Amino acid sequence: MLNSDYWNQRYKEKETGWDLGAPSLPLARYISQLENPFLEILIPGCGRAYEGELLWESGFDNVYLLDCAESSKAAFLERVPDFPEEQFIVGDFFELEGQFDLILEQTFFCALNPELRPAYAKKMFELLKPGGKLVGVLFNDKLNDDHPPFGGSTLEYLGYFQPHFSEVKMTPYKNSIEPRMGRELFIKLTR
């Protein structure tokens, strides 16, 4: 089962192939274009939260990070000690309450068991304020069937998101890092 014990063990054993050691290029570029420092932003399944660090250092004070692994929070707060500890939530995404202007997706979707994808789309919709956006990257590749990362396709993803979101944009991302080149979709979904 892909629970907190599973993810803490992956960090402990340094089995963290998704961890780039820096913000992902698509999200770093998107973040650089954000102009409203008062946005309430959530990064679920944030892992080491490099995108959260970039936002924080760029003057976004209303950044909330969520991960089920306590070790993620400890590593992040060691790296970014001035980040408000209460804004890094260790818990279950599906139990999170509140609403946000922007939610950033970076390797969280592909880490969830595929049977949770319809619930993920519905929960993302619920967590966004009217007019809010879910922005990020999904793999446009089959990947694995029995363990993360789980892949998928544009057509599959549209089936999850179109019932909930008023605007669904998914485009191939052309400037990915080498191992992900040609395999990423940049998504921008509006509630």
LONUGU-459257 format. One record per residue (C-alpha): residue number from 1; x, y, z. Coordinates in nm, 3 decimals, padded with zeros to 5 digits. Example, Ala and Ser with C-alpha at 12.3 -4.5 7.8 and 13.67 -1.06 7.14 Angstrom:
! residues 2
<r><resi>1</resi><xx>01.230</xx><yy>-00.450</yy><zz>00.780</zz></r>
<r><resi>2</resi><xx>01.367</xx><yy>-00.106</yy><zz>00.714</zz></r>
! end
This chain:
! residues 191
<r><resi>1</resi><xx>00.000</xx><yy>00.000</yy><zz>00.000</zz></r>
<r><resi>2</resi><xx>00.128</xx><yy>00.347</yy><zz>-00.091</zz></r>
<r><resi>3</resi><xx>00.097</xx><yy>00.504</yy><zz>00.254</zz></r>
<r><resi>4</resi><xx>00.325</xx><yy>00.721</yy><zz>00.468</zz></r>
<r><resi>5</resi><xx>00.536</xx><yy>00.420</yy><zz>00.569</zz></r>
<r><resi>6</resi><xx>00.597</xx><yy>00.338</yy><zz>00.202</zz></r>
<r><resi>7</resi><xx>00.708</xx><yy>00.693</yy><zz>00.117</zz></r>
<r><resi>8</resi><xx>00.918</xx><yy>00.739</yy><zz>00.432</zz></r>
<r><resi>9</resi><xx>01.096</xx><yy>00.414</yy><zz>00.344</zz></r>
<r><resi>10</resi><xx>01.160</xx><yy>00.536</yy><zz>-00.011</zz></r>
<r><resi>11</resi><xx>01.322</xx><yy>00.851</yy><zz>00.129</zz></r>
<r><resi>12</resi><xx>01.522</xx><yy>00.652</yy><zz>00.385</zz></r>
<r><resi>13</resi><xx>01.656</xx><yy>00.418</yy><zz>00.115</zz></r>
<r><resi>14</resi><xx>01.715</xx><yy>00.711</yy><zz>-00.122</zz></r>
<r><resi>15</resi><xx>01.482</xx><yy>00.557</yy><zz>-00.381</zz></r>
<r><resi>16</resi><xx>01.369</xx><yy>00.900</yy><zz>-00.499</zz></r>
<r><resi>17</resi><xx>01.402</xx><yy>00.904</yy><zz>-00.876</zz></r>
<r><resi>18</resi><xx>01.133</xx><yy>01.173</yy><zz>-00.897</zz></r>
<r><resi>19</resi><xx>01.340</xx><yy>01.412</yy><zz>-00.683</zz></r>
<r><resi>20</resi><xx>01.522</xx><yy>01.648</yy><zz>-00.921</zz></r>
<r><resi>21</resi><xx>01.705</xx><yy>01.832</yy><zz>-00.641</zz></r>
<r><resi>22</resi><xx>01.554</xx><yy>02.156</yy><zz>-00.776</zz></r>
<r><resi>23</resi><xx>01.218</xx><yy>02.285</yy><zz>-00.898</zz></r>
<r><resi>24</resi><xx>01.094</xx><yy>02.118</yy><zz>-01.215</zz></r>
<r><resi>25</resi><xx>01.158</xx><yy>02.335</yy><zz>-01.519</zz></r>
<r><resi>26</resi><xx>00.792</xx><yy>02.364</yy><zz>-01.627</zz></r>
<r><resi>27</resi><xx>00.682</xx><yy>02.477</yy><zz>-01.281</zz></r>
<r><resi>28</resi><xx>00.982</xx><yy>02.706</yy><zz>-01.227</zz></r>
<r><resi>29</resi><xx>00.892</xx><yy>02.884</yy><zz>-01.551</zz></r>
<r><resi>30</resi><xx>00.527</xx><yy>02.907</yy><zz>-01.452</zz></r>
<r><resi>31</resi><xx>00.614</xx><yy>03.039</yy><zz>-01.105</zz></r>
<r><resi>32</resi><xx>00.839</xx><yy>03.307</yy><zz>-01.258</zz></r>
<r><resi>33</resi><xx>00.532</xx><yy>03.448</yy><zz>-01.435</zz></r>
<r><resi>34</resi><xx>00.313</xx><yy>03.474</yy><zz>-01.124</zz></r>
<r><resi>35</resi><xx>00.250</xx><yy>03.835</yy><zz>-01.026</zz></r>
<r><resi>36</resi><xx>00.011</xx><yy>03.821</yy><zz>-00.729</zz></r>
<r><resi>37</resi><xx>00.212</xx><yy>03.749</yy><zz>-00.411</zz></r>
<r><resi>38</resi><xx>-00.113</xx><yy>03.706</yy><zz>-00.212</zz></r>
<r><resi>39</resi><xx>-00.224</xx><yy>03.390</yy><zz>-00.394</zz></r>
<r><resi>40</resi><xx>-00.303</xx><yy>03.100</yy><zz>-00.166</zz></r>
<r><resi>41</resi><xx>-00.105</xx><yy>02.813</yy><zz>-00.316</zz></r>
<r><resi>42</resi><xx>-00.108</xx><yy>02.441</yy><zz>-00.236</zz></r>
<r><resi>43</resi><xx>00.147</xx><yy>02.183</yy><zz>-00.343</zz></r>
<r><resi>44</resi><xx>00.011</xx><yy>01.836</yy><zz>-00.256</zz></r>
<r><resi>45</resi><xx>00.243</xx><yy>01.537</yy><zz>-00.246</zz></r>
<r><resi>46</resi><xx>00.520</xx><yy>01.795</yy><zz>-00.239</zz></r>
<r><resi>47</resi><xx>00.807</xx><yy>01.566</yy><zz>-00.141</zz></r>
<r><resi>48</resi><xx>01.116</xx><yy>01.779</yy><zz>-00.082</zz></r>
<r><resi>49</resi><xx>00.912</xx><yy>02.079</yy><zz>-00.207</zz></r>
<r><resi>50</resi><xx>01.164</xx><yy>02.259</yy><zz>-00.424</zz></r>
<r><resi>51</resi><xx>00.876</xx><yy>02.444</yy><zz>-00.593</zz></r>
<r><resi>52</resi><xx>00.755</xx><yy>02.548</yy><zz>-00.248</zz></r>
<r><resi>53</resi><xx>01.100</xx><yy>02.678</yy><zz>-00.165</zz></r>
<r><resi>54</resi><xx>01.110</xx><yy>02.877</yy><zz>-00.489</zz></r>
<r><resi>55</resi><xx>00.769</xx><yy>03.029</yy><zz>-00.418</zz></r>
<r><resi>56</resi><xx>00.865</xx><yy>03.114</yy><zz>-00.059</zz></r>
<r><resi>57</resi><xx>01.191</xx><yy>03.275</yy><zz>-00.164</zz></r>
<r><resi>58</resi><xx>01.004</xx><yy>03.468</yy><zz>-00.435</zz></r>
<r><resi>59</resi><xx>00.781</xx><yy>03.638</yy><zz>-00.175</zz></r>
<r><resi>60</resi><xx>00.473</xx><yy>03.413</yy><zz>-00.179</zz></r>
<r><resi>61</resi><xx>00.380</xx><yy>03.391</yy><zz>00.191</zz></r>
<r><resi>62</resi><xx>00.058</xx><yy>03.189</yy><zz>00.148</zz></r>
<r><resi>63</resi><xx>00.222</xx><yy>02.867</yy><zz>00.032</zz></r>
<r><resi>64</resi><xx>00.093</xx><yy>02.544</yy><zz>00.183</zz></r>
<r><resi>65</resi><xx>00.278</xx><yy>02.216</yy><zz>00.139</zz></r>
<r><resi>66</resi><xx>00.125</xx><yy>01.874</yy><zz>00.192</zz></r>
<r><resi>67</resi><xx>00.288</xx><yy>01.534</yy><zz>00.206</zz></r>
<r><resi>68</resi><xx>00.211</xx><yy>01.210</yy><zz>00.386</zz></r>
<r><resi>69</resi><xx>00.579</xx><yy>01.153</yy><zz>00.471</zz></r>
<r><resi>70</resi><xx>00.705</xx><yy>01.320</yy><zz>00.789</zz></r>
<r><resi>71</resi><xx>01.058</xx><yy>01.290</yy><zz>00.652</zz></r>
<r><resi>72</resi><xx>00.963</xx><yy>01.529</yy><zz>00.369</zz></r>
<r><resi>73</resi><xx>00.867</xx><yy>01.798</yy><zz>00.615</zz></r>
<r><resi>74</resi><xx>01.183</xx><yy>01.750</yy><zz>00.823</zz></r>
<r><resi>75</resi><xx>01.408</xx><yy>01.773</yy><zz>00.517</zz></r>
<r><resi>76</resi><xx>01.227</xx><yy>02.080</yy><zz>00.386</zz></r>
<r><resi>77</resi><xx>01.235</xx><yy>02.269</yy><zz>00.716</zz></r>
<r><resi>78</resi><xx>01.604</xx><yy>02.192</yy><zz>00.755</zz></r>
<r><resi>79</resi><xx>01.664</xx><yy>02.345</yy><zz>00.412</zz></r>
<r><resi>80</resi><xx>01.418</xx><yy>02.635</yy><zz>00.454</zz></r>
<r><resi>81</resi><xx>01.416</xx><yy>02.708</yy><zz>00.830</zz></r>
<r><resi>82</resi><xx>01.221</xx><yy>03.036</yy><zz>00.802</zz></r>
<r><resi>83</resi><xx>00.920</xx><yy>02.865</yy><zz>00.640</zz></r>
<r><resi>84</resi><xx>00.621</xx><yy>02.854</yy><zz>00.879</zz></r>
<r><resi>85</resi><xx>00.612</xx><yy>02.498</yy><zz>01.012</zz></r>
<r><resi>86</resi><xx>00.231</xx><yy>02.498</yy><zz>01.032</zz></r>
<r><resi>87</resi><xx>00.212</xx><yy>02.561</yy><zz>00.656</zz></r>
<r><resi>88</resi><xx>00.374</xx><yy>02.223</yy><zz>00.587</zz></r>
<r><resi>89</resi><xx>00.097</xx><yy>01.974</yy><zz>00.656</zz></r>
<r><resi>90</resi><xx>00.172</xx><yy>01.606</yy><zz>00.706</zz></r>
<r><resi>91</resi><xx>-00.145</xx><yy>01.424</yy><zz>00.621</zz></r>
<r><resi>92</resi><xx>-00.379</xx><yy>01.265</yy><zz>00.371</zz></r>
<r><resi>93</resi><xx>-00.460</xx><yy>01.471</yy><zz>00.062</zz></r>
<r><resi>94</resi><xx>-00.813</xx><yy>01.331</yy><zz>00.049</zz></r>
<r><resi>95</resi><xx>-00.883</xx><yy>01.459</yy><zz>00.402</zz></r>
<r><resi>96</resi><xx>-00.747</xx><yy>01.811</yy><zz>00.345</zz></r>
<r><resi>97</resi><xx>-00.994</xx><yy>02.097</yy><zz>00.387</zz></r>
<r><resi>98</resi><xx>-00.985</xx><yy>02.454</yy><zz>00.265</zz></r>
<r><resi>99</resi><xx>-00.964</xx><yy>02.624</yy><zz>-00.072</zz></r>
<r><resi>100</resi><xx>-00.679</xx><yy>02.769</yy><zz>-00.273</zz></r>
<r><resi>101</resi><xx>-00.626</xx><yy>03.003</yy><zz>-00.567</zz></r>
<r><resi>102</resi><xx>-00.364</xx><yy>02.777</yy><zz>-00.722</zz></r>
<r><resi>103</resi><xx>-00.262</xx><yy>02.415</yy><zz>-00.682</zz></r>
<r><resi>104</resi><xx>00.065</xx><yy>02.295</yy><zz>-00.832</zz></r>
<r><resi>105</resi><xx>00.099</xx><yy>01.936</yy><zz>-00.951</zz></r>
<r><resi>106</resi><xx>00.445</xx><yy>01.782</yy><zz>-00.969</zz></r>
<r><resi>107</resi><xx>00.471</xx><yy>01.399</yy><zz>-00.955</zz></r>
<r><resi>108</resi><xx>00.185</xx><yy>01.361</yy><zz>-00.706</zz></r>
<r><resi>109</resi><xx>-00.071</xx><yy>01.231</yy><zz>-00.955</zz></r>
<r><resi>110</resi><xx>00.167</xx><yy>00.966</yy><zz>-01.090</zz></r>
<r><resi>111</resi><xx>00.244</xx><yy>00.847</yy><zz>-00.735</zz></r>
<r><resi>112</resi><xx>-00.119</xx><yy>00.767</yy><zz>-00.653</zz></r>
<r><resi>113</resi><xx>-00.274</xx><yy>00.430</yy><zz>-00.724</zz></r>
<r><resi>114</resi><xx>-00.457</xx><yy>00.476</yy><zz>-01.056</zz></r>
<r><resi>115</resi><xx>-00.790</xx><yy>00.376</yy><zz>-00.904</zz></r>
<r><resi>116</resi><xx>-00.771</xx><yy>00.702</yy><zz>-00.702</zz></r>
<r><resi>117</resi><xx>-00.756</xx><yy>00.924</yy><zz>-01.011</zz></r>
<r><resi>118</resi><xx>-01.129</xx><yy>01.003</yy><zz>-01.032</zz></r>
<r><resi>119</resi><xx>-01.125</xx><yy>01.095</yy><zz>-00.661</zz></r>
<r><resi>120</resi><xx>-00.811</xx><yy>01.306</yy><zz>-00.718</zz></r>
<r><resi>121</resi><xx>-00.983</xx><yy>01.509</yy><zz>-00.992</zz></r>
<r><resi>122</resi><xx>-01.291</xx><yy>01.564</yy><zz>-00.775</zz></r>
<r><resi>123</resi><xx>-01.083</xx><yy>01.659</yy><zz>-00.469</zz></r>
<r><resi>124</resi><xx>-00.871</xx><yy>01.903</yy><zz>-00.671</zz></r>
<r><resi>125</resi><xx>-01.190</xx><yy>02.070</yy><zz>-00.791</zz></r>
<r><resi>126</resi><xx>-01.318</xx><yy>02.095</yy><zz>-00.432</zz></r>
<r><resi>127</resi><xx>-00.988</xx><yy>02.242</yy><zz>-00.306</zz></r>
<r><resi>128</resi><xx>-00.989</xx><yy>02.523</yy><zz>-00.563</zz></r>
<r><resi>129</resi><xx>-01.170</xx><yy>02.852</yy><zz>-00.518</zz></r>
<r><resi>130</resi><xx>-01.400</xx><yy>02.951</yy><zz>-00.806</zz></r>
<r><resi>131</resi><xx>-01.169</xx><yy>03.061</yy><zz>-01.087</zz></r>
<r><resi>132</resi><xx>-00.879</xx><yy>02.876</yy><zz>-00.922</zz></r>
<r><resi>133</resi><xx>-00.629</xx><yy>02.678</yy><zz>-01.125</zz></r>
<r><resi>134</resi><xx>-00.461</xx><yy>02.340</yy><zz>-01.110</zz></r>
<r><resi>135</resi><xx>-00.132</xx><yy>02.374</yy><zz>-01.295</zz></r>
<r><resi>136</resi><xx>00.150</xx><yy>02.129</yy><zz>-01.341</zz></r>
<r><resi>137</resi><xx>00.290</xx><yy>01.834</yy><zz>-01.524</zz></r>
<r><resi>138</resi><xx>00.159</xx><yy>01.484</yy><zz>-01.592</zz></r>
<r><resi>139</resi><xx>00.337</xx><yy>01.200</yy><zz>-01.766</zz></r>
<r><resi>140</resi><xx>00.209</xx><yy>01.128</yy><zz>-02.117</zz></r>
<r><resi>141</resi><xx>00.359</xx><yy>00.780</yy><zz>-02.110</zz></r>
<r><resi>142</resi><xx>00.240</xx><yy>00.436</yy><zz>-01.996</zz></r>
<r><resi>143</resi><xx>00.520</xx><yy>00.390</yy><zz>-01.735</zz></r>
<r><resi>144</resi><xx>00.444</xx><yy>00.124</yy><zz>-01.469</zz></r>
<r><resi>145</resi><xx>00.140</xx><yy>-00.091</yy><zz>-01.387</zz></r>
<r><resi>146</resi><xx>00.241</xx><yy>-00.221</yy><zz>-01.044</zz></r>
<r><resi>147</resi><xx>00.430</xx><yy>00.063</yy><zz>-00.872</zz></r>
<r><resi>148</resi><xx>00.486</xx><yy>00.439</yy><zz>-00.903</zz></r>
<r><resi>149</resi><xx>00.530</xx><yy>00.626</yy><zz>-01.118</zz></r>
<r><resi>150</resi><xx>00.204</xx><yy>00.534</yy><zz>-01.287</zz></r>
<r><resi>151</resi><xx>00.162</xx><yy>00.685</yy><zz>-01.631</zz></r>
<r><resi>152</resi><xx>-00.125</xx><yy>00.756</yy><zz>-01.861</zz></r>
<r><resi>153</resi><xx>-00.238</xx><yy>00.951</yy><zz>-02.163</zz></r>
<r><resi>154</resi><xx>-00.408</xx><yy>01.276</yy><zz>-02.254</zz></r>
<r><resi>155</resi><xx>-00.729</xx><yy>01.096</yy><zz>-02.346</zz></r>
<r><resi>156</resi><xx>-00.739</xx><yy>00.916</yy><zz>-02.011</zz></r>
<r><resi>157</resi><xx>-00.672</xx><yy>01.237</yy><zz>-01.817</zz></r>
<r><resi>158</resi><xx>-00.944</xx><yy>01.429</yy><zz>-02.003</zz></r>
<r><resi>159</resi><xx>-01.193</xx><yy>01.171</yy><zz>-01.878</zz></r>
<r><resi>160</resi><xx>-01.103</xx><yy>01.255</yy><zz>-01.518</zz></r>
<r><resi>161</resi><xx>-01.086</xx><yy>01.633</yy><zz>-01.544</zz></r>
<r><resi>162</resi><xx>-01.343</xx><yy>01.745</yy><zz>-01.802</zz></r>
<r><resi>163</resi><xx>-01.643</xx><yy>01.657</yy><zz>-01.582</zz></r>
<r><resi>164</resi><xx>-01.519</xx><yy>01.897</yy><zz>-01.314</zz></r>
<r><resi>165</resi><xx>-01.324</xx><yy>02.182</yy><zz>-01.472</zz></r>
<r><resi>166</resi><xx>-01.461</xx><yy>02.458</yy><zz>-01.695</zz></r>
<r><resi>167</resi><xx>-01.135</xx><yy>02.489</yy><zz>-01.886</zz></r>
<r><resi>168</resi><xx>-00.894</xx><yy>02.202</yy><zz>-01.948</zz></r>
<r><resi>169</resi><xx>-00.566</xx><yy>02.264</yy><zz>-02.131</zz></r>
<r><resi>170</resi><xx>-00.308</xx><yy>01.990</yy><zz>-02.180</zz></r>
<r><resi>171</resi><xx>-00.012</xx><yy>02.046</yy><zz>-02.409</zz></r>
<r><resi>172</resi><xx>00.309</xx><yy>01.851</yy><zz>-02.465</zz></r>
<r><resi>173</resi><xx>00.594</xx><yy>02.020</yy><zz>-02.280</zz></r>
<r><resi>174</resi><xx>00.890</xx><yy>02.065</yy><zz>-02.511</zz></r>
<r><resi>175</resi><xx>01.164</xx><yy>02.177</yy><zz>-02.267</zz></r>
<r><resi>176</resi><xx>01.167</xx><yy>01.891</yy><zz>-02.017</zz></r>
<r><resi>177</resi><xx>01.483</xx><yy>01.754</yy><zz>-01.863</zz></r>
<r><resi>178</resi><xx>01.642</xx><yy>01.478</yy><zz>-02.071</zz></r>
<r><resi>179</resi><xx>01.490</xx><yy>01.172</yy><zz>-01.894</zz></r>
<r><resi>180</resi><xx>01.140</xx><yy>01.323</yy><zz>-01.930</zz></r>
<r><resi>181</resi><xx>01.180</xx><yy>01.469</yy><zz>-02.279</zz></r>
<r><resi>182</resi><xx>00.872</xx><yy>01.405</yy><zz>-02.492</zz></r>
<r><resi>183</resi><xx>00.691</xx><yy>01.242</yy><zz>-02.200</zz></r>
<r><resi>184</resi><xx>00.539</xx><yy>01.538</yy><zz>-02.012</zz></r>
<r><resi>185</resi><xx>00.213</xx><yy>01.724</yy><zz>-02.051</zz></r>
<r><resi>186</resi><xx>00.177</xx><yy>02.073</yy><zz>-01.909</zz></r>
<r><resi>187</resi><xx>-00.171</xx><yy>02.107</yy><zz>-01.764</zz></r>
<r><resi>188</resi><xx>-00.373</xx><yy>02.413</yy><zz>-01.675</zz></r>
<r><resi>189</resi><xx>-00.721</xx><yy>02.342</yy><zz>-01.544</zz></r>
<r><resi>190</resi><xx>-00.961</xx><yy>02.612</yy><zz>-01.429</zz></r>
<r><resi>191</resi><xx>-01.247</xx><yy>02.570</yy><zz>-01.185</zz></r>
! end
